[in-house]
């Protein structure tokens, strides 16, 4: 049996895209690399942390990150991860966003990707495969984007602060507390955050907490436990922020 997934992308130059499934154990990291072609990384199971030199994304199941051609990135797995990589021909890739982003994957697109990932090329004509691929790409063109990213700091002081917030999301130290520990004024730190990250300290910490929460929720942790773990003293406050950011409640996010 010949499968699309067994063939290098270069051997499928007549196809507009190929879909290659991969499974990785918890804690596995794919180090910094890039591709000559655009890539869509879809999380079927587990949670992936995808990092570029500008942003960090948390990719839970039923979401996918779009990575334009030649963008350096690395991927780490939380829980046993199953992914489907969609590699898209360069000329087609240019019709999609020129910046990385996260898409919600519809039930139809999920089924199309699953079918393309396991298709038997001995049992189906190339024309049929191409039709399926074009339908998939059309679905992607119309997919909704979602806010599952954090900007990455280039300033070393700010980078250390951001990493501390990611490592301990329940930390409630104020901007003033952090400024004191960094031997700079609160005003300087506030300006630095706005300049480097495009958001305030409070906004960054909220987003960091929500993305950390997604990792825990995706692994089956109860909503109340997650809310407390990321620093919320009120479940209702956590639910309100979650819904305002993602458009749905934590209990409904993975349905």
N, C-alpha and C positions, 0 to 999 in steps of 0.2 A: 504494500500500500504506500503510495506517495502522498505525503501531507504537505500542505503549504508551510507548516511550521518546521519541517525538516529541511527546507530549502533556504540557502542564504538569500538575502534580499537582492543581491546583484544578479542572481539567476532568474529572478522574476521581473525583469525590466519591463515586460509587456503588461504587468499588472500595476494598477495605480497605487496599490498598498498591499502589505502583508500583515497578518496578525500572528504573533508568536507568544504562546503562553509560557509562563515560568512559575515555579514554586520555590520559595526560600524559607529557611528556618527562622525562628524568632532570633533577633539580634544580628542577623546577617546584614552586611553593608556592601553595596556596590560603590566602589571608590570613584573619585572624580573622573569624568570622561565626557566625551561629546560624540555626536553623530553627524555625518554629512547630509542627513535627511531629517525631516521633522518626525517627531515621535509623540504618540499619545500613550500614556501609561495608565491603565485602568486597574483599579483595585477590586478584585473579586472577593477576596477574603483577607482579614488582617488589616493593619494600618501601615501605610508607608509614609516616611518623612522624606520629602524630596527637597533638596537644597541647591540653589544656584548661587552665583556670586552676589546677587541682588536681593533674593527673597528665599523664604523657607515656607514650604507648604505641608500641611497635614492632610493626607489623602485616605479617608475612610472608605469602606465598601460602598459601591454604587456611585463613586466619583472617579474622575480621571484628571490627570494633569497634562496640559499641553506644553510641549517643549520644542520650540523652533529649532531648525537646523543649526548646528555648530554651537549651541548654548551649553557650556560646561555645567554639569550637575552631578550630584551623588544621591544615592537612595539607601535608606536604612529601614529595616523591617521590625515591626512590633507585633508580636504574635506570628504564628505561621502565616506567611503571606502568599497568596495566589494572585498573579497579575497577568494581564494580557497587554502586550506591547504592540501597538499599531505603528508600523513604519510607513511613511507616506512619501511618494516620489517628490523630489525637490520642487518641480514646477507647480505641483498641486499644493504642497505645503505652504507656498507663498500666498495662497488664497485664504489662509487661516490667520489668526492673530499673529503679529510679529513679536509679541511679548508672551511669556509664559502665563498661564492662567489655569483655573480649575473649572471643569464642566460637571454638571449633574448628568448622569447617564440614565436615559429613559429605559423602561422595560423592553421596548422594541430594540433599542440599540444594544442592550445587554444580550438579548437572544442572538442578534446578528453577529456580535463579536464572538460569542461562544460557538456559533456554527462555523464561522470563518476560521477559528482557532483549531478546529478538529476536522475540517473538511478533507475528504479523500479525493485527491486530484485525479485518481484513476476512475472515479465514478461520476465525475461531473466535468462538463466542458469548461474551457477557459472563459468562454463568453458568459456562462452562467455565473462563474466566480466573479467576473468583472461586474456583472449586474448587481450582485450582492454587495460588492465593495462600494459601488457608486451610491447605493441606497444608504449604506453605513455612513459614508462621507457626507451625504446630504443631511442625515440625522445630526451629525456632529456640527454641521454649519448652523443648525437651528437650536443647538443645545443651550440651555441656560448656564450662565457662569455663576459661581458662588464664591463667597469671601472666606477662603481657607488658607490665608497666607499671612506671613509676617515679613516686614522688610528686614534686611540684614545690614548691620552697622559696619562701616569701614573704620571709624574711629575706635582705637583699641580700648579706651576707657569705657565707651558706650557699649562696645561688643561684650566686655566682661560683665557689665550690668545686665544686659539683655540675656546673657547665658545664665546668670544667677536667677533671673525671673523665670526662665524656662525650666531650670533644674528644680526650683522650689516655688511653684506658682502660688502657694498659700502665703508667701512672704508679704507682709503688710507694711513694710517700711515705706515711709513717705518719700516724696521727691527730695525734701529737705534732708532726710536721714541719709539718702544715697549721696547727695551733694557733699554733705559733711564727710562721709567716708572716702570720697574722692578728692577732698581738699579743693573744691570749687564752690562757687555760689549757686544757690538754687536757680537764680535767673540764668546763669550761664548753662547749667545743665538743661533747663527747660528749652532754651534757644537751641542747644545742641541736638536735643531730641527732635525738635521741629525740623531743623535743617537736614539732619541725617535720615530720619525715619518718615518724615511727612505727617506724623501724628504726635499727639501729646504723650507724656509718660503714662498718664492714666489710661488713655486709649490703647496704648501698646500692651500694658499689663492686662487689661480686660481681654484683648484678643489672644494673648499668650495663654491666659487661663482657659479660654474657650477651646483653643486648639489642643491643649493638654487634656481637657475634659473629653474631647472627641476620642482621643486614644483610649482612654479608660472605658468610655461607654461602648466603644466598638468591641471591647474584650468582655463585655457582659457585666461590668460593675454597676450596681444600683445607682440610680440618679442621685439620691440623697447622699450617698457615700462620696460620689464624685464631686458634688457641690461643695461638701465640707473639705475635701482634699485639695480643691483649688482655691480655697480661701473665702468661700461664701458662708456667712452665718445663717442665711435665710434661703430655703429652697425656692421660695417664690421669687426672690430677687434673681437667683440663678436662672430660673425658667424664663423670666421676663427678658433678661439680657440675651439669653440663647435664642429666644423666638424673634427678638428684634434684629438680631444679627443674621440668623439663618432662615427665618421665615417659618419655622416650625418648632415644636417643643422637643426637648431631649428624648422623650419616650417615643416620639414619632419619627425622629431623624433617620433611622435606619430601616424604616418600613418601606 
